[in-house]
Amino acid sequence: GAGVSQSPSNKVTEKGKDVELRCDPISGHTALYWYRQSLGQGLEFLIYFQGNSAPDKSGLPSDRFSAERTGGSVSTLTIQRTQQEDSAVYLCASSLSSGINEQFFGPGTRLTVL
Amino acid sequence: AQSVTQLGSHVSVSEGALVLLRCNYSSSVPPYLFWYVQYPNQGLQLLLKYTSAATLVKGINGFEAEFKKSETSFHLTKPSAHMSDAAEYFCAVSDQRGSNYKLTFGKGTLLTVNP
């Protein structure tokens, strides 16, 4: 079966522009996570969705970051007014449900802000 | 909050030698612990996980890890390294907030295997 997919695989943008990153989780997975992987900070949790519950946004680094999940499936991470420090690989993961189930990771989107 | 420390950002071994990647955690509750592997330009793949069952956990590709509560450690080992094991390895602890089992990762250890 298909794994977690993310698009685009690479995104280069200019400082100040907005970007949207997309994640398609594994079908039937109700839990979805976004993480950021950067050289200075390693892997960091950003946001968590579970079914129709309110998301846990506690990892978002600033109010320029937002995410939504439509119909309990596809998720979009939006970064407004991008800054150079936003350059990183953004990873999406999904799991069967809440609880200690394996998180399956997508290949990531490499974002470069010039 | 949980935290994870991986000792050694870079480990180099010869093919056929023992692989030992170190991980120590801090947790105020019994932890769930994981090892993930990341090959170049790929996402993370789960190697193994500890969820309070057997303390010696066997994973894929011949890797195993032992949970030692007294040492707050979860070191990853493989008896004989293969060239295909060259990758970056991440230890993680599940930092539970309600139903959110978000992962807190260590900084990673890059494993190089020399012929």
Interface residues (C-beta under 8 A of the other chain):
Chain A: V4 A31 Y33 Y35 G42 L43 E44 F45 Y48 Q50 S53 D56 S58 G59 L91 A93 S95 S98 G99 I100 N101 E102 Q103 F104 F105 G106 P107 G108
Chain B: Y32 Y36 N41 Q42 G43 L44 Q45 L46 K49 T51 F90 A92 S94 D95 R97 G98 S99 N100 Y101 K102 L103 T104 F105 G106 K107 G108
